[in-house]
Amino acid sequence: MRAHTAGINNMETQKTHLIQAYFMFGMAYAEILHFLSAKHGIRMSMGHLKRCLNGMGLYRRKHYSDIAGVADFLKNELRTSSQLHGYRWMHPKCVQSGFVIKKELVGILLQILDPHGVSLRKKRKLKRREYISRGPNFVWHLDSYDKLKPYGICINGCIDGFSRHIIWMEVNKTSNDPNVIGGYFAQAVLDTGGIPTLLRGDMGTENSLVADMQSVFAGGDGRFVYGTSQHNQCIEAWWCILRRKNAQFWMSVFEDIKTDGLFSGDHLNKSLIQFCFLPLIKEITDLVNEWNTHRIRINAGSRGYGGRPVTLYNLPELYGTLDFKYLVETEELDISSIRAYPPP
């Protein structure tokens, strides 16, 4: 009897933690219900969910946080690469940090705390070609970001074409080693349980192992599409976002170090940059989480899908499509030899 009671308590605790986590991601109530049902087998009504949230003291539109506390939080964020974020990005960051505040109020606070940054962001407008993909895991876009490479900081990432969900985004000492890039891909296969129908990357030798793995995992049917970075549109568009939201901050920091005569570009200097700054730049993980849970807006007349990347990727049935993932029996694959990373 005690064991049965303990099991029920554990299930309730797990359900509570899941509801809290999805709520803190900023998800709508309907999205929370879909995730609980599809990913955890937990079914409940909208009324039950609201009662659970009320019991936890979690609200969207009442019991707002103290503005002074939010302002202090924003001041601290503005000292980091988050100074590049607009109010639409900063609001989810506030929510995920436990604050209850309206998006419009975050915008007003940013105008007060960072008027120069707000003015700069208003001047930037970019029109892109429209990109369409059939569904999640139909095509992954793979590429490396080299703007910080002169300082010894290498970024490699992969994004799902349909949902714009980030599959991986890694900061490391190299992006040229096929074993390192292969390790990222192998970990993604383990995490997702499969591979995409198509994988697109450039002609660099660093992608050679990934291309072979894509083919082997699919029994010879996997396709790796080679092309230039300029035509790898989906990931290239995300690099623009990365620069605005994170990389530009670090580019300015390293340029100041170089201007002061403290960086010559030799191996020792790059090693010192890596030792001092690599752990800090890995805050990019926070940016990825914010991106995957933010809401993408689409223009009128667009053929694409709006919504949160995490929802578009995990619940394609809500958008009238399906998952194109090629399932891989990962327990039968020995990928330990290719999950190689450079020594710290």
N, C-alpha and C positions, 0 to 999 in steps of 0.2 A: 504494500500500500504506500509506504514511504517512497519507494523507488518510483512508483507511478506518479505520485505528487511532485517529486523532484523533476521528473521528465516534463510534466506540464509546466512547471515553473521555468525550466530552461527554455522551453518553446516560447513562452510568453516574454521572457527576457530577450530572446533573439528577435522576436517580432518587434519589440519596443525599440531595440537598437537599429533595426532596419528602417523603421518608420522615421526615427530621428535622423538617420543618415540621409535618407532621400529628401526629407524636409529641409535639412541644412544645405543640400545641393540646390535648393530653390525650385524644386519640381512642383508642378501643379498637382492638386489632389488626384485628378484622374490619372496622371502619369505615375504617381506613387502606387495607386491600385493596380495598374497594369504591370509594373515591375514586380510587385509583391506576388501577383498571380503567375506571371510568366517565368520568373527567375527563381522563385522560392516556394511556389505552391501554396501560398497564403492567400486565401480568398476572404474578402470582407466587403461590406457595403460602404457607400460613401458616408452614411450617417455614423457607422461604427468607427471609421477612420477619423472623422471629426471629433468623436467622443474621446478617442485615444489621444489625439493631439491636444485637446482641451485638458485632459488629465495630466499631460506632460508639461502643460503651461506653454505650449508652442502656438503662436498666433502670427497671422500675416498682417492684420489691419487693426490691432489694438495692443495695448501695453507696449507702446513704442519706447525704444531705448532713449536714454538721456542724450541730447544733442551734443553736449560737451564731451561725453565719452566717445561718441562717433567722430567728433572733430579731432580728438587726440589720436584715435586710431588712424584717421586719414593723414594726419601730420606725419606719423611714423611711416606710413606707406609711401608718402611722397618723398621720403629720404632714400627710397630704393628705386629699382627699375619700374615700380608701379606708378611713378610720376608720369610715365608715358600713357597711362590708362585714362580713358574717358569715363564719364559717370555710368555708362551702360555696363562697363566692365567692373568698375569699382563697387557698384551696388551689390552684385553677387558675392564679391569678396567680403563685403560687410555682413551679408546674410550668413555666409559660411563661417564667419567668425562669431556668430551668435547675436548680432544686432538685429533689431526690428526697426526698419526705417523705410520711408518711401523713396523710390528711385529719384523723383524730382528733387527731394531734399538733399540727396547726395550731390546732385548737380549744382545746387545752390551753394553747398559747402565748398565744393571744388572751385567754384567761381571766386569765392572769398579767399580760400587758402592758396590757390594756384592760378591766379588770373592769367599769367603769362602762358602757362601750359594750355589752358582752355583756349586762348586766342590762337596758339599755334595749331592745335588740333582742328579748329574750325576751318583753317585754310587748306587742309589736305582733303582732296577729293580724287578718286580714282575709278575709272570705268573699265570693267573687264569683260572679256568675251564670256558668253554663257556656256556653262559646262553641264553636261547631263550624263548620269550613270544609271544603270538598270536597277541596282539594288546594293545593299551592303555586301562586301566581300566579292563584288564582281571585279573590281580592279583596285589594287593598292598602288599608291604612288610613293616611290622611294627616292631620296636625294640627300645630299649633304649641304650644309650651310657653311660657307667659307669666309664670312666677313670677319670672324674672330681668329681665323687660322693663322694669320701672321704673328699672333701673340701666343700660339701654342694651344688654343682652345678650339676643339673640333666638335661640331654638332651634326648628328645624323638623325633623320626622321622618316616616318612612313605614315601616310594618311589614307583613309578609306575614301574613295572617290564619291560615293553616293551620299554618305552621312557627314563627311568631313570630320569624322571621329579620328583622333590621333591614335594610331596603333602603337607606335613607340616614338620617343623623342629623347635621345641620349646625348649627354655631354661627356667628352672623353679627350684623351691626349692625341688620338689619331682617328682619321676617317678613311684612311687609305688601305688598311689591312683587311683583306677579304675575310679572315677569321673573325675579326671584330664585328664587321657588318653581318657576317653569317651567324654570329652569336646573337645579335639583336633579332634576326629573323627566326632563328630556332626558338628563342624565348617567346616570341609572338605566337609561333605555332603551338607551343605548350599552353600558353595563356588562352588562346581562342579555340583550340581544338581542331584547327584546320588551316588551309591556305586559300588565298583568293583564286578566282578563275584566271585572272590576269595579274601580273606584277609588272609594273613599269619603272624603269630606271635608265640612267645614262650608260654610255659605253665604257665607263671607267673599269679598270681591273678589280676595283674593290667590290664590284657587284658580281664577279664571276662565280663565286661560291654560292651566293644566293640564287643565281640563275640555275645552277646545277641542282640545288636543293629543291627548288620549285618543281623542276622536272621529275626528280626522283620521288618526292612525296606524292606526286599525282600519278605515279606509275608510268611516267613518260609522256603524259598528256598535259602537264602543266606548261603554261606559256609565260615567258619573260619577254616583254616588249621593250626593245632598245630604242632610245631616242635622245635628242639633246635636252638639256635642262630647260631651255626656253619653251619647249613644247610639252614639258611635264607640268601642265598648267595648274593642277590642283595643289601640289606641294609648293610650287613657286609662289602661288597666291598666299599660302600660309607663311612663307618666309617673309613676305612684306609685313604681315601681322606680327611675326616674331620680332622683326626689327623695330617696329613702332612701340611694341609693348615691353620689350626686354633688351634686345641686343644693342640698340642705340645707346642705352645707358652705359653698358660696358665698353662699347667702342669709344665713348667720350672719356671714360675713366682711363683706359689704356693709352689713348692719344695724349692725355695730360701727362701721364707717366713718361711717355716717349718725348714729349716737348720739354720736360724738365731734365732730360738727359739721363734718365734712369733706365732706359731700355734701348738696347742696340740691335736686338733681333737674333743674337747668338743663342746657342743651345742652353747655356747657363741661365740667361735671362728668361727664356721661354719656360725652363723648368721652375724658376722662381715664381713666375706668373701662375703656372699650373698649381704649384704647392699652395700659394696664398689665396688664389681666387677660384680654383675649380670647385671646391665645396660650395662657395657662395653662388656661382653661376648655375649650380644644379637646382636653384630655386625655380628654374624653368619647369620643373615638375608641377609647381603650383599653378603656373600659367596654363599648362596642359589641362589640369583638372578644371580650371576656370573655363577654358575653351570648350571642353567636352560637355560641360553642364550649362553653358550659356545658350540663349535662344537666338537662332539665326533668323533674321528677317529676309524676306524676298521681295523683289520689286513687283509691281503690278504687271501682269502679262508674262512673268517668268515661268518657265516650264520646270524649274527646280522645286525642291521641297524646303519649307521652313520648319523650324523646330529645334530641339536640342540634339546635338550630335550623338550623345549617349542614347537618347531615345530612338533616333533614326536608325542607329546601328543595331540596337538590341531588339527593337520591336518593329520590324519592317512591315508586319501585317497591318499596323495602324495606318500605313500610307499606301496600301494596295499593291505591295510588292513582296518579294521573298528574299531569303538569305541565299546568296550564291556561293557560300563557302563550300570548299571541297574538304570533306571530313578526313582527318588523318588519325590513325590509331597510334597516338604518341607513345603509348607504353611499349609498343613493339619497335620503336625507333631508337637507335643508339646515337644520340646527338651530343653526347658529353664531349667528344673530341673536338667539336667545332664550336662549342660554347666558350671560346677563348677570348680573354680580355688582356690588354697590356698590363704589366705589373704596375702597382701604385707607385 
